[in-house]
Amino acid sequence: MAVPVTVIVAPGPPPSLDLYGPLTTRALEEALAALPPCTPTLRRHTETHHTLQLPPPPYPAGSLADLLAGPPSGGAGYEAPAGPLEGTGAAAPEPVEAVAGRTFAAPVQGPVLDPRRAPERQPAGQVSGPGGSVAEASAVPVPAAPLQRDVLLDALARPGTGLHVGQLHWRWHGPLDTERFTAAWQSLTDREAVLRAALARPVRDAGPQIVVHPHAVPEVRYHERGSTDWFALLATERARPFDLRHPGPLRIALLDEPPAADGADAATRVLITYHQALLDRRSVRILLAAFYRAYLADGRVPGGQRRPDVRDHLHWLSAQDLGPARSFWSRAAPLPGAATLPARPAAPTTGQLGHGRTRQVLTAFEAVRLRDWAALWGATESTALHAAWALQLYRPAADLDATPRSVAFAVTVSGRGIFLEGVEGLPAPLRNPLPVHLVVDPAVTVPRLLAELTGQALDAAAYEWVSAGQIQAWAGDCAPTGRVTESLVVFEPPADAGGIRPGSPAHGEAVYREELAAAGVRVEPPEAVGPLTGVPFTLTAHHEADGSLALTALHDRTRLSDNAAALILSQTAGLLRELPFLADASTTVAEALGLLSGARVPPVTVRPPGTLRMLREGAHPGAGTICLVPPSGTPKDCYDRVAGLHPGPEALATLSAPCDAADFLTALRPVLASGEPLVLGGFSGAGALACEIAERIAAHGWYPPLVVVAGSADGSPDSADALTRALTSATAGRG
């Protein structure tokens, strides 16, 4: 029977397609004519094996695979190979052919390269991507920290949404020398390894790695007055994706404001946007103080490279004994079934998209009263906030009965309580969300609840360098979302808590602001815009300049409506206001919950589990996974026959159509986190989506999986046989 070729795509960059089956000029001409013009290179290995080398993305390699593997038209067919796919023998060079106006070069003499090593064919010293090419650092890459892997796993499913992108902004009053401003950031980049850090080129059988480039140019964009709106600039910069394969986890935008009504000099807004894969908020404050120092020194940072740097931290992490941490977190990790959101399951949709923010404020008097009340029981105001949140999580169940129940949420720790000299001044991604799990018993007293939370924080302090992903793996939890909690509580201590200590970021900023003022420049203290975290609800508390305590809720509007989020935040603020009046040494949790008696429990949508549908389990741990991508409109069982035919040890899995790249990347999170081999496959029509998935995986540091396209979704045994043979060839030697 005449069937189209089988295609194995190595996404690259640059991408290449290995074509199995007798190749005709007409078939290739028709496929290329349907796509944007390019100048690919065709290499002939045997009569039934050709390699088509394509330009780097965004050329649609997946669409080309779909066209070549699709049903033949007219006489453009191919004879189905009878046995396993072969491609290891080199043939003599063929003449140059012109196909659809495109020149195909004859292959050079030499060994035939393994098509799965296509990304390594790229000339040494270059990394290609949307931003062009950049010289690769000569230094040896360092494995990314577990926390960085967690961030990357979150980000790869939803690029361009601002996930894990934070911002810091302030006003600059007085003259601004943009040339000196840019020179200061360049000098800082030359001195700070983290500003030259990026994801290294992916390596087979290794997860994401970090490499420090010898040189990088900071991005500073200047916007003239009236060219854009401030809030539009905030949103645009947050949504503009970072290409983490290129150095520059931080970018700066300047916007001139209109003249002030009182005749004062017009100010300039300064906006720093950064990615949490390489920087946290404290790191940016450290860099800001160093920038002020450089600006005052005519744009040059005195001294040499900062040490320790991001590489020192990664080396420190890799040297840690995981045994004690594993033992502790295996016991302390949240249990399945714990309450994770202060809401009850409701309809499958809110009818809203994106993220929302809402805000409540405790006055300075209320904030002091809360702090004094917590101190009375040996706790901090952050612990009081955690206690209020635990009550909120318990309350939906408390309305049903009064039995003890588990609750779980995450809290942010600095990650700097580690035995690494100089870590306080280290710019790196150390800030870490860690899970908190406790059993809320209505019969215990509120001071007892505060004491338990305080004790948990002290116990976890020795292991705050451990990531949530590690904790989940050690606990044996297989949550499809990749996290065991659905809410995050962030408490930002005042910048001058305990006094502005010499060497702290706040101290450095204060000193340099005074020096800038002496030079006629007044810079305001920076304000932060917290990043989207990937959890449905994030509660952040920070002190305002007047001593008030601001509570900000950031919520996923597909899970919680704006009204539901506002209700949750209002009830939490009410607890913080009223607990100091109500709770004494004998007040029970049940009595504290009485503060919310009669208040409505908000609804939360039930998101369908983003898990792969297993067609066949793997023969043994580590056997790998073949994820079959369904073409649009295909039935749920289109790959059932392939699962029965494939002889390899790999697990076979799929998702039901319709599904997009984000659905697959969310479902594949456990596979990527485990480091097991992954292959993407499917019938003709699945190639474009499969290549998009593979390219996103590569863009976030993982070695790109092969994409195998063969046969048609016509239900015929021949198509299932063709795809099975292709998958067997692609996975040969792994079992």
C-alpha positions in Angstrom: 0.0 0.0 0.0 1.3 3.5 -0.8 1.6 5.6 2.3 3.3 9.0 3.0 6.7 9.2 4.6 7.4 8.8 8.2 8.9 11.9 9.8 11.1 12.2 12.9 11.6 15.9 13.9 14.6 17.0 16.0 13.3 20.5 17.0 16.8 22.0 17.2 17.7 24.9 16.8 18.0 24.5 13.9 15.2 21.9 13.4 15.7 18.9 11.1 13.4 16.4 9.7 14.4 12.8 9.0 12.2 11.4 6.2 11.8 7.6 5.9 10.4 6.3 2.6 11.2 6.8 -1.1 11.2 10.6 -1.5 9.8 12.2 -4.6 10.5 15.7 -5.8 6.8 16.4 -6.3 5.8 15.5 -2.8 8.4 17.7 -1.3 7.6 20.5 -3.7 3.9 20.4 -2.7 4.7 20.4 1.0 7.2 23.3 0.8 4.9 25.4 -1.4 2.3 25.5 1.3 4.7 27.1 3.8 6.7 30.3 4.0 9.7 30.4 1.7 13.0 29.1 3.1 16.3 27.6 1.9 16.5 24.2 3.5 19.3 21.6 2.9 18.3 18.1 1.8 20.8 15.3 2.6 20.4 11.9 1.2 21.6 8.9 3.2 19.9 6.0 1.5 17.0 5.6 -1.0 14.6 5.6 1.9 16.2 8.0 4.3 16.7 11.8 3.8 17.4 14.6 6.3 15.9 18.0 5.7 17.7 20.7 7.6 15.5 23.8 8.2 16.1 27.4 9.3 15.9 28.0 13.0 12.4 28.6 14.5 9.9 30.2 13.9 9.9 28.1 10.7 6.9 25.7 11.1 8.8 22.4 11.1 5.7 20.6 12.6 3.4 21.8 9.9 5.9 20.5 7.3 6.0 17.2 9.1 2.2 17.0 8.9 2.2 17.8 5.2 4.8 15.2 4.4 3.2 12.5 6.6 -0.3 13.3 5.4 -2.4 11.4 2.8 -0.6 11.5 -0.7 -2.2 13.4 -3.5 -2.1 12.3 -7.1 1.1 10.5 -7.9 3.0 12.0 -5.0 2.9 8.8 -2.9 5.6 6.8 -1.2 5.9 3.1 -0.8 5.6 2.0 2.8 8.9 0.5 4.1 8.4 -3.2 4.9 10.7 -3.4 7.9 12.2 -1.2 10.6 13.1 2.3 9.6 16.7 2.4 8.4 19.0 5.3 8.1 22.5 4.5 9.2 24.1 3.9 5.8 25.5 6.9 3.9 24.9 7.0 0.1 26.9 8.9 -2.5 26.2 12.6 -2.9 23.2 13.3 -5.1 23.1 16.2 -7.6 21.7 19.6 -6.5 17.9 19.7 -7.1 15.6 22.7 -7.5 12.3 22.0 -5.7 9.6 24.7 -5.8 12.2 27.4 -6.5 14.3 26.4 -3.5 17.9 25.0 -3.9 18.7 21.9 -2.0 22.5 21.4 -1.4 24.1 18.0 -2.0 25.3 16.4 1.2 28.9 16.7 2.2 31.0 13.6 2.6 31.4 12.3 6.1 29.7 10.3 8.8 25.9 10.3 9.0 24.8 12.2 12.1 22.3 10.8 14.6 19.1 12.9 13.8 18.4 13.1 17.6 21.6 15.1 18.0 20.4 17.8 15.7 20.7 20.6 18.3 24.3 19.8 18.7 25.0 20.4 14.9 24.9 24.1 15.5 28.2 25.9 15.2 30.1 26.1 18.5 29.7 29.4 20.3 26.3 30.4 19.2 22.8 30.0 20.7 19.9 30.8 18.4 16.6 32.1 19.5 14.0 34.7 19.0 16.4 37.4 20.0 19.0 36.4 17.5 22.4 34.8 18.3 24.5 35.4 21.3 28.0 34.1 22.1 27.8 31.1 24.4 29.9 31.3 27.6 32.9 29.2 27.7 32.4 28.4 31.4 31.1 24.9 32.4 27.3 25.0 33.0 26.0 24.4 36.5 22.8 22.4 37.1 19.9 24.7 37.9 18.7 24.7 41.5 15.5 22.7 42.3 13.7 26.0 43.0 14.7 27.2 39.5 13.4 24.0 38.0 10.0 24.6 39.8 9.8 28.1 38.3 10.7 26.9 34.8 8.1 24.1 35.0 5.5 26.7 35.9 6.6 29.2 33.2 6.9 26.8 30.2 3.1 26.1 30.2 2.1 29.7 30.2 4.6 32.0 28.4 3.7 35.6 28.0 1.3 35.7 30.9 3.7 37.3 33.4 4.1 34.2 35.5 7.1 34.5 37.8 7.8 38.0 36.5 8.2 40.7 39.2 8.5 44.4 39.0 10.0 47.3 41.0 9.4 50.9 40.1 10.0 54.4 41.5 10.2 58.1 40.5 13.4 59.9 39.7 13.1 63.7 40.3 15.7 66.0 38.9 18.2 65.6 36.0 18.6 62.2 34.5 21.7 61.6 32.4 20.6 58.7 30.3 24.1 58.0 29.0 25.4 57.7 32.5 22.3 55.7 33.5 23.0 53.1 30.8 26.7 53.0 31.5 26.0 52.3 35.1 23.8 49.4 34.3 26.4 48.1 31.8 29.2 48.4 34.5 26.9 46.6 36.9 26.2 43.8 34.4 30.0 43.4 33.8 30.4 43.0 37.6 27.4 40.8 38.5 27.4 37.3 37.2 23.7 36.9 37.6 23.1 39.7 35.1 25.1 37.6 32.5 23.5 34.3 33.5 21.1 32.3 31.2 20.0 28.8 30.5 22.7 26.8 28.9 22.1 24.9 25.7 20.1 21.8 26.6 22.1 18.6 27.0 20.7 15.1 26.5 19.8 13.3 29.8 20.2 16.5 31.8 17.8 19.0 33.1 18.1 22.8 32.9 21.6 24.2 33.5 22.8 27.7 34.2 25.8 29.3 32.4 27.4 32.7 32.9 28.3 34.5 29.7 31.5 36.6 29.5 29.6 39.6 28.3 26.0 40.9 28.2 24.3 44.1 27.3 21.5 45.3 29.6 18.2 46.3 28.0 17.3 49.9 28.8 14.4 51.4 26.9 13.5 55.1 27.0 9.9 56.3 26.4 9.3 59.9 25.8 6.6 61.8 27.6 3.2 60.9 26.2 4.4 58.0 24.1 2.7 55.5 26.4 0.5 55.3 29.5 2.3 54.3 32.8 -0.1 51.4 33.6 0.0 50.2 30.0 3.8 50.2 30.3 3.6 48.1 33.5 1.3 45.6 31.8 3.3 45.5 28.5 6.6 44.9 30.2 5.2 42.2 32.5 3.6 40.3 29.5 6.7 40.6 27.3 8.4 37.2 27.5 11.9 36.7 28.7 14.1 34.5 26.6 15.9 32.8 29.4 18.4 31.3 26.9 19.9 34.7 26.5 21.6 36.7 29.4 19.5 39.4 30.9 17.0 38.3 33.6 16.3 42.0 34.2 15.3 44.9 32.0 14.8 48.6 32.6 12.3 51.0 31.2 12.2 54.8 31.6 9.1 57.0 31.1 9.1 60.8 31.3 6.1 62.2 33.1 4.3 65.4 32.3 5.4 68.5 34.2 3.9 68.8 37.7 1.1 71.3 38.3 3.0 73.2 41.0 5.8 74.0 38.5 8.3 71.4 40.0 10.6 69.6 37.7 9.0 66.7 35.8 9.8 63.3 37.1 10.9 60.1 35.3 9.4 56.8 36.1 11.9 54.0 36.4 10.7 50.4 36.0 12.7 47.2 36.5 11.1 44.0 35.3 12.8 40.7 36.3 12.3 37.0 36.1 12.3 34.8 39.2 14.2 32.0 37.5 17.3 34.1 38.2 16.4 36.9 40.6 14.2 37.5 43.6 13.0 40.8 45.0 15.8 41.2 47.6 18.3 40.6 44.8 16.9 43.4 42.8 17.1 45.7 45.8 20.8 44.7 46.2 21.4 45.5 42.6 19.6 48.8 42.8 21.9 50.0 45.6 24.9 49.0 43.5 23.4 50.8 40.5 23.1 54.0 42.6 26.7 53.7 43.6 27.8 53.3 39.9 25.7 56.2 38.8 27.3 58.4 41.4 30.7 57.2 40.2 30.1 58.5 36.6 28.7 55.2 35.5 31.3 52.7 36.7 31.0 50.3 39.6 34.2 50.4 41.7 35.8 47.0 42.4 35.8 43.7 40.7 33.4 40.8 40.4 31.0 40.2 43.3 31.6 36.9 45.2 29.8 34.8 46.2 27.7 34.8 43.0 24.9 32.8 41.6 27.3 29.9 40.7 28.6 29.7 44.2 25.1 29.3 45.5 24.4 26.5 42.9 27.6 24.7 43.9 26.6 25.1 47.6 23.3 23.5 46.9 24.8 20.6 45.0 27.0 19.8 47.9 24.2 19.5 50.5 23.4 16.2 52.1 19.7 15.6 51.2 19.2 12.9 53.7 18.2 15.0 56.8 16.1 17.3 54.6 14.3 14.3 53.0 13.6 12.8 56.4 12.2 16.1 57.7 10.0 17.0 54.8 8.7 13.5 54.3 7.1 14.0 57.7 6.2 17.7 57.4 4.7 17.6 53.8 1.0 18.2 53.4 -1.2 15.1 53.4 -3.6 14.3 50.5 -7.0 15.6 51.2 -5.9 18.7 53.1 -8.0 21.8 52.6 -6.1 24.1 50.2 -8.5 27.0 49.4 -11.0 28.9 51.6 -13.8 28.0 49.3 -16.2 25.3 48.2 -16.3 23.6 44.8 -18.8 25.2 42.5 -19.5 25.5 38.7 -16.8 24.5 36.2 -16.2 28.1 35.1 -16.3 31.6 36.5 -16.7 33.2 33.1 -13.6 35.3 33.7 -10.0 35.1 32.4 -6.6 36.3 33.5 -5.6 37.5 37.0 -7.2 40.0 39.4 -5.9 42.0 42.3 -7.8 43.3 45.3 -6.6 45.2 48.4 -7.5 45.7 52.1 -5.7 47.9 54.6 -5.3 47.7 58.3 -4.6 51.1 59.8 -1.4 51.8 61.6 -3.2 51.5 64.9 -4.7 48.1 63.9 -1.3 46.9 62.7 0.4 47.8 65.9 -2.4 46.2 67.9 -2.0 43.0 65.9 1.8 43.0 66.3 1.5 43.5 70.1 -1.2 40.8 70.4 1.0 38.2 68.5 4.0 39.2 70.7 2.0 38.4 73.8 2.0 34.8 72.7 5.6 34.7 71.5 4.6 35.0 67.9 5.2 37.5 65.1 2.6 39.4 63.0 3.4 37.1 60.1 2.5 34.1 62.3 -0.8 35.9 63.1 -1.4 36.2 59.4 -0.7 32.5 58.9 -3.1 31.6 61.8 -5.9 33.7 60.2 -5.3 32.0 56.9 -5.4 28.5 58.5 -8.8 29.5 60.0 -10.0 30.6 56.6 -8.9 27.3 55.1 -10.7 25.3 57.8 -13.9 27.3 57.8 -15.7 25.7 54.8 -15.4 22.3 56.6 -16.3 23.8 60.0 -19.7 24.7 58.6 -20.3 21.0 58.0 -19.0 19.6 61.2 -16.5 20.4 64.1 -13.9 17.7 63.7 -10.1 18.3 63.3 -9.1 18.7 59.7 -5.8 19.2 57.8 -5.1 22.4 56.0 -2.1 23.2 53.8 -0.8 26.4 52.3 2.6 27.8 51.3 4.6 30.6 52.9 7.5 32.5 51.4 10.9 32.3 53.1 14.0 34.3 52.2 16.2 31.3 51.4 19.1 33.2 52.9 19.3 31.4 56.2 22.0 29.1 54.9 25.7 28.6 55.8 27.1 30.4 52.8 29.4 33.3 53.6 28.1 36.5 52.1 24.7 35.1 51.2 22.9 38.3 52.6 24.4 40.3 49.8 24.1 37.7 47.1 21.9 38.5 44.0 20.3 35.1 43.1 16.9 33.3 43.2 16.8 32.3 46.8 13.3 33.4 47.9 11.4 30.2 48.3 7.7 29.1 48.8 7.5 26.2 51.3 4.5 24.3 52.3 2.9 24.5 55.7 0.7 21.6 56.9 -1.2 21.4 60.2 -4.3 19.9 61.7 -6.7 22.6 62.8 -8.6 21.4 65.9 -11.6 23.5 66.9 -11.0 22.5 70.6 -7.5 23.9 70.9 -6.8 27.5 71.9 -5.8 30.2 69.5 -2.4 30.7 71.4 -1.8 27.0 70.9 -2.4 27.4 67.2 0.1 30.3 67.1 2.6 28.2 69.0 2.3 25.3 66.6 2.8 27.6 63.6 5.8 29.2 65.2 7.3 25.8 66.0 6.8 24.6 62.4 8.6 27.7 61.1 11.6 27.2 63.4 11.8 23.5 62.4 11.7 24.3 58.7 14.3 27.1 59.0 17.2 24.6 58.6 15.8 23.4 55.3 14.5 26.5 53.6 16.8 25.9 50.7 14.7 22.8 49.7 12.2 23.4 46.9 8.5 22.5 46.9 9.1 20.2 44.0 11.6 18.2 46.0 9.2 18.0 49.0 6.4 16.7 46.8 8.7 14.0 45.3 9.9 12.9 48.7 6.4 12.8 50.1 5.4 10.5 47.1 2.7 12.9 46.0 1.8 12.9 42.4 -0.4 16.0 42.2 -0.9 16.7 38.4 -0.4 20.5 39.0 3.1 19.9 40.4 2.2 21.5 43.7 0.6 20.3 46.9 -0.8 23.7 47.9 -3.1 26.1 46.2 -2.5 29.3 48.1 0.6 31.3 49.0 1.0 33.7 51.9 3.8 36.3 51.6 4.7 38.6 54.4 7.1 41.5 53.5 8.9 42.7 56.6 9.4 46.5 56.8 12.6 47.6 55.0 13.9 49.1 58.3 12.8 46.2 60.5 15.3 46.0 63.4 16.9 49.2 62.1 18.6 49.7 58.7 21.7 47.5 59.2 24.9 48.4 57.5 25.3 46.2 54.4 21.6 45.6 54.0 19.9 46.7 50.7 17.8 49.3 52.6 21.0 50.7 54.1 22.7 51.0 50.8 19.7 52.6 49.1 19.3 55.1 52.0 23.0 56.1 51.8 23.1 56.6 48.1 19.7 58.4 48.0 21.3 61.0 50.3 24.3 61.3 48.0 22.0 61.6 45.0 20.0 64.3 46.8 23.3 66.3 47.4 23.8 66.2 43.6 20.2 67.5 42.9 18.5 64.2 42.3 15.7 62.9 44.5 14.7 59.2 44.1 11.7 57.8 45.9 11.8 54.4 47.6 10.9 51.7 45.2 7.4 50.1 45.1 7.0 46.4 44.2 4.5 44.6 42.0 4.4 41.0 43.0 4.7 38.3 40.4 2.0 35.9 39.4 2.9 32.6 41.2 0.9 29.9 39.4 -1.4 29.2 42.4 -5.0 30.3 42.4 -4.7 32.7 45.4 -1.7 34.7 46.7 -2.0 36.8 49.8 0.7 39.4 50.3 1.1 41.7 53.4 3.4 44.6 53.5 3.8 47.8 55.6 3.2 51.2 54.1 5.2 54.2 54.9 2.6 55.4 57.4 2.7 52.1 59.4 -0.5 50.6 58.0 -0.5 47.0 56.9 -1.7 46.5 53.3 -3.1 43.1 52.3 -3.1 42.4 48.6 -4.8 39.4 47.0 -3.7 38.1 43.6 -6.1 35.5 42.2 -6.6 33.3 39.1 -9.9 34.5 37.7 -10.6 31.2 36.1 -10.7 29.6 39.5 -12.0 32.4 41.7 -14.2 35.2 40.6 -13.3 38.8 41.5 -16.2 38.8 44.0 -15.0 35.6 45.6 -11.4 36.8 45.9 -12.6 40.1 47.4 -14.8 38.2 49.9 -11.9 36.0 51.0 -9.6 39.0 51.5 -12.2 41.0 53.4 -12.9 38.1 55.8 -9.1 37.6 56.3 -8.7 41.3 57.1 -11.6 41.1 59.5 -10.0 38.2 61.4 -6.8 40.2 61.8 -8.7 43.2 63.1 -10.9 41.3 65.6 -8.6 38.5 66.9 -6.6 40.9 69.2 -10.0 41.9 70.8 -11.4 38.3 71.1 -8.6 35.9 71.6 -7.1 35.5 75.1 -5.3 32.5 76.7 -8.5 30.4 76.8 -10.2 31.3 73.5 -10.6 28.2 71.3 -10.3 28.0 67.5 -14.1 27.3 67.4 -14.8 30.6 69.2 -12.4 32.5 66.9 -14.3 31.0 63.9 -17.4 32.5 65.4 -16.1 35.9 64.0 -17.1 34.6 60.6 -20.4 33.1 61.7 -23.0 33.6 59.0 -20.5 34.9 56.5 -20.8 33.4 53.0 -18.2 30.8 51.9 -17.1 31.8 48.4 -17.2 29.3 45.5 -14.1 28.0 43.6 -14.3 26.3 40.2 -13.3 22.7 39.9 -10.6 22.5 37.3 -10.5 19.2 35.3 -7.4 17.2 36.3 -4.6 18.1 33.9 -3.3 14.5 33.9 -2.2 12.3 31.0 -4.6 9.5 30.1 -2.4 6.4 30.3 -2.8 4.0 27.4 -0.2 1.7 28.7 2.0 1.8 31.8 5.8 1.6 31.5 7.5 -1.7 31.9 9.7 -0.4 34.7 10.6 2.9 36.4 12.6 5.1 34.2 11.5 3.4 31.0 10.3 6.8 29.6 7.1 8.1 28.2 5.7 8.4 24.7 3.1 11.1 24.6 0.8 10.8 21.7 -0.7 14.1 20.5 -4.2 13.8 18.9 -4.8 15.7 15.7 -7.8 18.0 15.9 -11.2 16.3 15.7 -9.9 12.8 16.3 -11.8 10.3 18.5 -10.6 9.6 22.0 -9.5 6.1 21.1 -7.5 6.9 18.0 -4.2 5.7 19.6 -5.5 2.6 21.4 -4.2 0.3 18.6 -0.8 1.9 18.7 -0.6 1.2 22.5 -1.2 -2.4 21.8 1.4 -2.7 19.1 4.4 -0.8 20.4 7.0 -3.3 21.6 9.1 -1.0 23.7 9.1 -0.6 27.5 7.9 3.0 27.4 4.6 4.2 28.9 2.2 5.5 26.3 -0.1 8.4 27.2 -2.3 11.0 25.6 -4.8 13.8 26.2 -8.2 13.9 24.6 -8.8 16.6 22.0 -9.3 19.5 22.0 -6.1 20.4 23.8 -3.4 23.0 23.4 0.3 23.2 24.2 -0.4 24.5 27.7 -2.6 21.5 28.5 0.1 19.1 27.4 2.9 21.0 29.2 0.9 21.1 32.4 0.2 17.3 32.1 3.8 16.5 31.2 5.2 18.4 34.3 5.7 15.2 36.3 7.6 13.6 33.4 9.9 16.6 32.9 10.4 16.9 36.7 11.4 13.2 36.9 14.0 13.5 34.1 12.7 10.4 32.3 13.1 10.1 28.5 10.2 11.7 26.6 9.1 11.3 22.9 6.2 13.1 21.3 4.3 11.3 18.5 1.2 11.3 16.5 -0.6 10.8 13.3 -0.4 13.5 10.5 -2.0 16.6 11.9 -0.3 16.4 15.3 3.1 17.6 14.2 2.6 21.3 14.5 1.3 21.1 18.1 3.9 18.5 19.0 6.7 20.7 17.7 5.4 23.7 19.6 5.5 21.6 22.8 9.0 20.4 22.1 10.2 24.0 21.3 8.8 25.3 24.6 10.5 22.5 26.5 13.8 23.4 24.9 13.3 27.1 25.6 13.1 26.4 29.3 16.2 24.3 29.6 15.2 20.7 28.9 16.6 18.7 26.0 13.9 18.8 23.3 12.1 15.5 22.8 11.9 13.9 19.4 8.7 14.4 17.5 7.5 11.4 15.5 4.8 11.8 12.8 3.5 8.9 10.8 0.3 7.6 9.4 -3.2 9.2 9.3 -5.9 9.3 11.9 -8.1 7.2 9.7 -8.4 4.2 12.0 -6.6 1.9 9.5 -4.2 -0.8 10.7 -1.6 0.5 8.2 -1.5 3.9 9.8 -1.2 2.4 13.3 1.6 0.1 12.0 3.5 3.0 10.4 3.4 5.1 13.6 4.4 2.1 15.7 7.4 1.4 13.5 8.4 5.1 13.7 8.2 5.1 17.5 10.1 1.9 17.7 12.9 3.4 15.6 13.0 6.7 17.5 13.2 4.9 20.9 15.6 2.2 19.9 18.3 1.5 22.4 16.5 3.1 25.3 14.8 0.1 26.8 
